[in-house]
Amino acid sequence: MYYVLMDVTLGYDALTRFGHALSDATRTGILLSLRERPGYPAELAEEIGVSRQILSNHLACLRGCGLVVAVPEGRRSRYELADPRIGRALDDLLGLVLAVDPVCCAVSSRDDCC
């Protein structure tokens, strides 16, 4: 048996990782889907509308950020949020109302100022 040493991230660093995860539409879609229920990669890829390879890359990122965990089930793995508070945080963020300057922060120009 072997053990993998994991770093624990708190506060500011955890928030930065969460923000990084949400900065990509595919990762956001994965998190929102897992907020509803655990899922399997093939189902998540179909639901979100991406290839399994793209989904796999994003799941690896989310695992690395500590936001999701893979639960082995025989030859398959089920993915779920690493902490139920992530789902509650997503619920709170979905209720956010922002006053956006369309010149500065258009979706197509995210890198300009937002």
Backbone as JSON Lines, residues from 0, in Angstrom:
{"i":0,"aa":"M","n":[0.84,-1.18,0.0],"ca":[0.0,0.0,0.0],"c":[0.89,1.24,0.0]}
{"i":1,"aa":"Y","n":[0.44,2.28,-0.66],"ca":[1.21,3.52,-0.7],"c":[0.3,4.69,-0.32]}
{"i":2,"aa":"Y","n":[0.92,5.77,0.09],"ca":[0.17,6.96,0.48],"c":[0.66,8.12,-0.36]}
{"i":3,"aa":"V","n":[-0.27,8.94,-0.78],"ca":[0.06,10.14,-1.53],"c":[-0.02,11.3,-0.57]}
{"i":4,"aa":"L","n":[1.05,12.06,-0.47],"ca":[1.05,13.23,0.39],"c":[0.34,14.36,-0.33]}
{"i":5,"aa":"M","n":[-0.61,14.96,0.35],"ca":[-1.38,16.06,-0.23],"c":[-1.14,17.31,0.59]}
{"i":6,"aa":"D","n":[-1.07,18.44,-0.07],"ca":[-1.0,19.72,0.62],"c":[-2.41,20.15,0.95]}
{"i":7,"aa":"V","n":[-2.57,20.82,2.07],"ca":[-3.85,21.38,2.44],"c":[-3.81,22.87,2.11]}
{"i":8,"aa":"T","n":[-4.83,23.34,1.42],"ca":[-4.9,24.74,1.03],"c":[-6.09,25.37,1.73]}
{"i":9,"aa":"L","n":[-5.85,26.52,2.34],"ca":[-6.88,27.22,3.09],"c":[-7.02,28.66,2.62]}
{"i":10,"aa":"G","n":[-8.13,29.26,2.96],"ca":[-8.33,30.69,2.79],"c":[-8.03,31.22,1.41]}
{"i":11,"aa":"Y","n":[-7.1,32.14,1.34],"ca":[-6.76,32.85,0.11],"c":[-6.36,31.88,-1.0]}
{"i":12,"aa":"D","n":[-5.5,30.92,-0.68],"ca":[-5.05,29.97,-1.71],"c":[-6.21,29.11,-2.22]}
{"i":13,"aa":"A","n":[-7.09,28.68,-1.32],"ca":[-8.25,27.89,-1.73],"c":[-9.15,28.72,-2.64]}
{"i":14,"aa":"L","n":[-9.34,29.98,-2.28],"ca":[-10.19,30.86,-3.09],"c":[-9.57,31.08,-4.48]}
{"i":15,"aa":"T","n":[-8.26,31.22,-4.53],"ca":[-7.57,31.39,-5.81],"c":[-7.77,30.16,-6.69]}
{"i":16,"aa":"R","n":[-7.65,28.98,-6.11],"ca":[-7.86,27.74,-6.88],"c":[-9.3,27.63,-7.36]}
{"i":17,"aa":"F","n":[-10.24,28.01,-6.51],"ca":[-11.65,27.98,-6.87],"c":[-11.91,28.95,-8.03]}
{"i":18,"aa":"G","n":[-11.33,30.13,-7.95],"ca":[-11.47,31.11,-9.03],"c":[-10.88,30.61,-10.33]}
{"i":19,"aa":"H","n":[-9.71,29.95,-10.24],"ca":[-9.09,29.38,-11.44],"c":[-10.01,28.34,-12.08]}
{"i":20,"aa":"A","n":[-10.59,27.51,-11.25],"ca":[-11.5,26.47,-11.76],"c":[-12.69,27.11,-12.48]}
{"i":21,"aa":"L","n":[-13.24,28.16,-11.91],"ca":[-14.42,28.8,-12.49],"c":[-14.09,29.67,-13.71]}
{"i":22,"aa":"S","n":[-12.79,29.91,-13.97],"ca":[-12.42,30.76,-15.09],"c":[-12.58,30.07,-16.45]}
{"i":23,"aa":"D","n":[-12.88,28.8,-16.43],"ca":[-13.07,28.05,-17.67],"c":[-14.51,27.5,-17.71]}
{"i":24,"aa":"A","n":[-15.19,27.7,-18.83],"ca":[-16.59,27.3,-18.95],"c":[-16.79,25.79,-18.79]}
{"i":25,"aa":"T","n":[-15.85,24.99,-19.28],"ca":[-15.99,23.54,-19.14],"c":[-15.87,23.13,-17.68]}
{"i":26,"aa":"R","n":[-14.87,23.67,-16.98],"ca":[-14.72,23.34,-15.56],"c":[-15.92,23.82,-14.75]}
{"i":27,"aa":"T","n":[-16.43,25.0,-15.09],"ca":[-17.62,25.49,-14.41],"c":[-18.79,24.54,-14.65]}
{"i":28,"aa":"G","n":[-18.95,24.07,-15.88],"ca":[-20.02,23.13,-16.19],"c":[-19.89,21.83,-15.42]}
{"i":29,"aa":"I","n":[-18.67,21.35,-15.28],"ca":[-18.44,20.12,-14.5],"c":[-18.85,20.34,-13.05]}
{"i":30,"aa":"L","n":[-18.38,21.44,-12.46],"ca":[-18.71,21.71,-11.06],"c":[-20.21,21.87,-10.85]}
{"i":31,"aa":"L","n":[-20.87,22.56,-11.77],"ca":[-22.32,22.74,-11.63],"c":[-23.05,21.41,-11.76]}
{"i":32,"aa":"S","n":[-22.58,20.55,-12.64],"ca":[-23.2,19.24,-12.78],"c":[-23.0,18.4,-11.52]}
{"i":33,"aa":"L","n":[-21.77,18.41,-10.99],"ca":[-21.48,17.63,-9.79],"c":[-22.15,18.23,-8.55]}
{"i":34,"aa":"R","n":[-22.53,19.47,-8.63],"ca":[-23.29,20.11,-7.54],"c":[-24.65,19.43,-7.39]}
{"i":35,"aa":"E","n":[-25.19,18.96,-8.5],"ca":[-26.5,18.31,-8.49],"c":[-26.41,16.85,-8.03]}
{"i":36,"aa":"R","n":[-25.34,16.16,-8.5],"ca":[-25.2,14.74,-8.19],"c":[-23.82,14.27,-8.65]}
{"i":37,"aa":"P","n":[-23.3,13.19,-8.06],"ca":[-22.04,12.62,-8.56],"c":[-22.22,12.16,-10.01]}
{"i":38,"aa":"G","n":[-21.13,12.06,-10.73],"ca":[-21.23,11.66,-12.13],"c":[-20.04,10.86,-12.61]}
{"i":39,"aa":"Y","n":[-20.24,10.2,-13.73],"ca":[-19.21,9.41,-14.39],"c":[-18.7,10.18,-15.6]}
{"i":40,"aa":"P","n":[-17.42,10.04,-15.93],"ca":[-16.85,10.83,-17.03],"c":[-17.64,10.78,-18.34]}
{"i":41,"aa":"A","n":[-18.06,9.62,-18.78],"ca":[-18.79,9.54,-20.06],"c":[-20.09,10.34,-20.0]}
{"i":42,"aa":"E","n":[-20.8,10.24,-18.89],"ca":[-22.06,10.97,-18.73],"c":[-21.8,12.47,-18.65]}
{"i":43,"aa":"L","n":[-20.76,12.87,-17.91],"ca":[-20.43,14.28,-17.78],"c":[-20.04,14.87,-19.14]}
{"i":44,"aa":"A","n":[-19.24,14.13,-19.92],"ca":[-18.82,14.62,-21.24],"c":[-20.02,14.86,-22.13]}
{"i":45,"aa":"E","n":[-20.96,13.92,-22.12],"ca":[-22.16,14.07,-22.94],"c":[-23.02,15.24,-22.46]}
{"i":46,"aa":"E","n":[-23.2,15.34,-21.16],"ca":[-24.03,16.41,-20.59],"c":[-23.47,17.79,-20.9]}
{"i":47,"aa":"I","n":[-22.15,17.92,-20.8],"ca":[-21.52,19.22,-20.99],"c":[-21.25,19.49,-22.47]}
{"i":48,"aa":"G","n":[-21.17,18.44,-23.27],"ca":[-20.97,18.61,-24.71],"c":[-19.51,18.74,-25.11]}
{"i":49,"aa":"V","n":[-18.64,17.97,-24.43],"ca":[-17.22,17.97,-24.79],"c":[-16.77,16.52,-24.98]}
{"i":50,"aa":"S","n":[-15.6,16.37,-25.59],"ca":[-15.06,15.02,-25.77],"c":[-14.61,14.46,-24.42]}
{"i":51,"aa":"R","n":[-14.47,13.16,-24.36],"ca":[-14.01,12.53,-23.11],"c":[-12.59,12.95,-22.77]}
{"i":52,"aa":"Q","n":[-11.76,13.17,-23.79],"ca":[-10.38,13.6,-23.55],"c":[-10.35,14.99,-22.92]}
{"i":53,"aa":"I","n":[-11.14,15.9,-23.46],"ca":[-11.2,17.25,-22.89],"c":[-11.72,17.19,-21.47]}
{"i":54,"aa":"L","n":[-12.77,16.41,-21.26],"ca":[-13.33,16.27,-19.91],"c":[-12.29,15.71,-18.96]}
{"i":55,"aa":"S","n":[-11.56,14.71,-19.4],"ca":[-10.53,14.09,-18.56],"c":[-9.48,15.12,-18.13]}
{"i":56,"aa":"N","n":[-9.06,15.96,-19.06],"ca":[-8.07,17.0,-18.73],"c":[-8.62,17.97,-17.68]}
{"i":57,"aa":"H","n":[-9.87,18.35,-17.82],"ca":[-10.47,19.29,-16.86],"c":[-10.71,18.62,-15.51]}
{"i":58,"aa":"L","n":[-11.09,17.35,-15.51],"ca":[-11.25,16.64,-14.24],"c":[-9.91,16.54,-13.51]}
{"i":59,"aa":"A","n":[-8.83,16.33,-14.25],"ca":[-7.5,16.28,-13.63],"c":[-7.17,17.62,-12.99]}
{"i":60,"aa":"C","n":[-7.51,18.7,-13.66],"ca":[-7.28,20.04,-13.1],"c":[-8.09,20.23,-11.83]}
{"i":61,"aa":"L","n":[-9.37,19.86,-11.87],"ca":[-10.25,20.03,-10.7],"c":[-9.8,19.14,-9.55]}
{"i":62,"aa":"R","n":[-9.31,17.95,-9.84],"ca":[-8.75,17.09,-8.79],"c":[-7.51,17.74,-8.2]}
{"i":63,"aa":"G","n":[-6.65,18.25,-9.06],"ca":[-5.43,18.89,-8.61],"c":[-5.69,20.12,-7.74]}
{"i":64,"aa":"C","n":[-6.77,20.82,-8.05],"ca":[-7.15,21.99,-7.25],"c":[-7.85,21.59,-5.96]}
{"i":65,"aa":"G","n":[-8.17,20.31,-5.81],"ca":[-8.83,19.84,-4.59],"c":[-10.32,20.05,-4.56]}
{"i":66,"aa":"L","n":[-10.93,20.3,-5.73],"ca":[-12.36,20.59,-5.78],"c":[-13.22,19.36,-6.02]}
{"i":67,"aa":"V","n":[-12.68,18.35,-6.7],"ca":[-13.41,17.11,-6.93],"c":[-12.55,15.93,-6.51]}
{"i":68,"aa":"V","n":[-13.22,14.83,-6.24],"ca":[-12.53,13.58,-5.93],"c":[-13.08,12.48,-6.82]}
{"i":69,"aa":"A","n":[-12.22,11.51,-7.12],"ca":[-12.62,10.33,-7.88],"c":[-12.83,9.19,-6.9]}
{"i":70,"aa":"V","n":[-13.99,8.58,-6.95],"ca":[-14.32,7.46,-6.07],"c":[-14.32,6.2,-6.92]}
{"i":71,"aa":"P","n":[-13.33,5.3,-6.72],"ca":[-13.27,4.08,-7.53],"c":[-14.5,3.2,-7.3]}
{"i":72,"aa":"E","n":[-15.05,2.7,-8.4],"ca":[-16.16,1.75,-8.38],"c":[-15.84,0.65,-9.38]}
{"i":73,"aa":"G","n":[-15.13,-0.36,-8.94],"ca":[-14.71,-1.4,-9.86],"c":[-13.75,-0.85,-10.88]}
{"i":74,"aa":"R","n":[-14.09,-0.97,-12.16],"ca":[-13.24,-0.46,-13.23],"c":[-13.54,0.99,-13.58]}
{"i":75,"aa":"R","n":[-14.55,1.55,-12.97],"ca":[-14.93,2.94,-13.26],"c":[-14.65,3.82,-12.05]}
{"i":76,"aa":"S","n":[-14.68,5.12,-12.29],"ca":[-14.57,6.09,-11.2],"c":[-15.75,7.03,-11.27]}
{"i":77,"aa":"R","n":[-16.32,7.29,-10.12],"ca":[-17.4,8.26,-9.98],"c":[-16.78,9.54,-9.43]}
{"i":78,"aa":"Y","n":[-17.17,10.67,-9.98],"ca":[-16.64,11.95,-9.53],"c":[-17.7,12.68,-8.71]}
{"i":79,"aa":"E","n":[-17.22,13.36,-7.67],"ca":[-18.11,14.16,-6.83],"c":[-17.31,15.33,-6.27]}
{"i":80,"aa":"L","n":[-18.04,16.31,-5.78],"ca":[-17.38,17.46,-5.16],"c":[-16.63,16.98,-3.93]}
{"i":81,"aa":"A","n":[-15.46,17.55,-3.7],"ca":[-14.62,17.14,-2.59],"c":[-15.21,17.55,-1.24]}
{"i":82,"aa":"D","n":[-16.04,18.58,-1.24],"ca":[-16.62,19.09,0.0],"c":[-18.0,19.66,-0.33]}
{"i":83,"aa":"P","n":[-19.02,19.34,0.46],"ca":[-20.37,19.85,0.16],"c":[-20.44,21.38,0.17]}
{"i":84,"aa":"R","n":[-19.52,22.04,0.85],"ca":[-19.53,23.51,0.87],"c":[-19.25,24.1,-0.49]}
{"i":85,"aa":"I","n":[-18.57,23.34,-1.36],"ca":[-18.33,23.81,-2.73],"c":[-19.66,23.99,-3.44]}
{"i":86,"aa":"G","n":[-20.56,23.03,-3.28],"ca":[-21.89,23.14,-3.89],"c":[-22.66,24.33,-3.36]}
{"i":87,"aa":"R","n":[-22.57,24.57,-2.06],"ca":[-23.27,25.72,-1.48],"c":[-22.67,27.04,-1.96]}
{"i":88,"aa":"A","n":[-21.34,27.06,-2.12],"ca":[-20.69,28.26,-2.65],"c":[-21.14,28.52,-4.08]}
{"i":89,"aa":"L","n":[-21.25,27.46,-4.88],"ca":[-21.74,27.62,-6.25],"c":[-23.17,28.14,-6.26]}
{"i":90,"aa":"D","n":[-24.01,27.63,-5.36],"ca":[-25.39,28.12,-5.25],"c":[-25.39,29.61,-4.97]}
{"i":91,"aa":"D","n":[-24.56,30.04,-4.03],"ca":[-24.48,31.47,-3.7],"c":[-24.01,32.28,-4.89]}
{"i":92,"aa":"L","n":[-22.99,31.8,-5.6],"ca":[-22.47,32.53,-6.75],"c":[-23.47,32.59,-7.89]}
{"i":93,"aa":"L","n":[-24.28,31.55,-8.05],"ca":[-25.3,31.58,-9.1],"c":[-26.35,32.65,-8.84]}
{"i":94,"aa":"G","n":[-26.53,33.02,-7.6],"ca":[-27.5,34.07,-7.25],"c":[-26.94,35.48,-7.38]}
{"i":95,"aa":"L","n":[-25.68,35.59,-7.75],"ca":[-25.02,36.88,-7.86],"c":[-25.6,37.7,-9.0]}
{"i":96,"aa":"V","n":[-25.74,38.98,-8.77],"ca":[-26.17,39.91,-9.82],"c":[-25.06,40.94,-9.95]}
{"i":97,"aa":"L","n":[-24.51,41.06,-11.16],"ca":[-23.41,41.98,-11.4],"c":[-23.81,43.08,-12.36]}
{"i":98,"aa":"A","n":[-23.31,44.28,-12.12],"ca":[-23.47,45.39,-13.07],"c":[-22.2,45.41,-13.91]}
{"i":99,"aa":"V","n":[-22.31,44.95,-15.14],"ca":[-21.13,44.74,-16.0],"c":[-21.05,45.85,-17.04]}
{"i":100,"aa":"D","n":[-19.87,46.41,-17.21],"ca":[-19.61,47.39,-18.26],"c":[-19.43,46.6,-19.56]}
{"i":101,"aa":"P","n":[-20.38,46.68,-20.48],"ca":[-20.32,45.86,-21.7],"c":[-19.12,46.18,-22.59]}
{"i":102,"aa":"V","n":[-18.58,47.38,-22.48],"ca":[-17.41,47.75,-23.28],"c":[-16.18,47.04,-22.73]}
{"i":103,"aa":"C","n":[-16.06,47.01,-21.42],"ca":[-14.88,46.45,-20.78],"c":[-14.94,44.94,-20.67]}
{"i":104,"aa":"C","n":[-16.07,44.41,-20.26],"ca":[-16.13,43.0,-19.88],"c":[-17.07,42.17,-20.72]}
{"i":105,"aa":"A","n":[-17.08,42.4,-22.03],"ca":[-17.86,41.52,-22.91],"c":[-17.26,40.13,-22.83]}
{"i":106,"aa":"V","n":[-18.07,39.12,-22.97],"ca":[-17.61,37.74,-22.87],"c":[-16.45,37.49,-23.83]}
{"i":107,"aa":"S","n":[-16.49,38.09,-25.0],"ca":[-15.42,37.86,-25.99],"c":[-14.13,38.57,-25.64]}
{"i":108,"aa":"S","n":[-14.18,39.51,-24.69],"ca":[-12.96,40.26,-24.35],"c":[-12.58,40.1,-22.9]}
{"i":109,"aa":"R","n":[-12.82,38.91,-22.34],"ca":[-12.53,38.65,-20.93],"c":[-11.11,39.01,-20.53]}
{"i":110,"aa":"D","n":[-10.16,38.77,-21.42],"ca":[-8.76,39.0,-21.07],"c":[-8.41,40.49,-20.98]}
{"i":111,"aa":"D","n":[-9.28,41.35,-21.49],"ca":[-8.97,42.78,-21.49],"c":[-8.96,43.39,-20.1]}
{"i":112,"aa":"C","n":[-9.93,43.04,-19.27],"ca":[-9.97,43.7,-17.96],"c":[-10.52,42.83,-16.85]}
{"i":113,"aa":"C","n":[-11.2,41.76,-17.16],"ca":[-11.83,40.96,-16.11],"c":[-11.05,39.72,-15.79]}
